[in-house]
Amino acid sequence: MGLFSRFKSAFAFAFIVATSGLRADPQTDQVNDFGFKVLREVQKSSGDPSNSSFISPLSIHWALSMLASGSDKYTRTELTKVLGSDKFFTSDWYLNTQNRLSSNASISEASLNLSNRIYPQKGEGFKILPSFENFLKKTFNSSTHALNYVRHKEESIRRINNDIENDTRGMIKDLIPPNGLDETTRLVLTNAIYFKASWEDDFSEAWTTQKPFFSERKRKITVPMMKSDGKSPSLKRKVSRRQKFPTSLDATAT
């Protein structure tokens, strides 16, 4: 099946530390609130509020929670305010969420991959606490890969980017640019999400046509639109529908 009957999305997020469909619950609501706040900031920073933005709040929230779990005092307090609660890194919420997402994907025959990794500095007088490493593994199902940023910066960047590329089935490449790390880097935390599934109701490629699309500022552009006519088995009541969606979506989250 091609683009018109499959949907893919991939997100990756990295935190670099240097020296110098789920059941609603309070944590889920807080992640949603966090996502809207981040989206507003992203749109502000773009310089054009009418620009469309596509982000993965869960990826950002996940990486920040990993960072918060290893912080203390003022830093921990500030990160907790941003996240909305300390229960994200003092409970099994993330691990349970990951298990539920994976279970739902398996039932629906979708492909879902969620990965969390930490890349601490190898040697050079730096040593990550075993308690922190074990906590991340237990709470976030993360894995640890020590790298030497001081002596092998390029090799370290390659390793991280290769892991992200593999986690997202090649959809995200070169997450960290050539000069994204330097000899002061001591820890990199990453989260990557890959999702692929069939549309519940497939769209016929033969019905795709070029149609006008109006942006928030009434700017008119022409884009390929998918169309479906008829009854949808996914709706509880029988209705005649006509749906139009863009045939493709390009998105990156960093």
QUIWOHU-V830362 format. One record per run of one state. SS is the DSSP state (helix for helix, strand for strand, loop for the rest). FROM is the first residue (numbers start at 0). TO is the last residue. If there is no record, write none. Layout:
# QUIWOHU-V830362
{{SS/FROM/TO} {SS/FROM/TO}}
This chain:
# QUIWOHU-V830362
{{loop/0/4} {strand/5/17} {loop/18/24} {helix/25/45} {loop/46/55} {helix/56/68} {loop/69/71} {helix/72/82} {loop/83/91} {helix/92/106} {loop/107/109} {strand/110/120} {loop/121/121} {strand/122/122} {loop/123/124} {strand/125/125} {loop/126/128} {helix/129/139} {loop/140/141} {strand/142/143} {loop/144/145} {strand/146/146} {loop/147/151} {helix/152/166} {loop/167/183} {strand/184/197} {loop/198/203} {helix/204/206} {loop/207/207} {strand/208/213} {loop/214/218} {strand/219/229} {loop/230/239} {strand/240/245} {loop/246/253}}
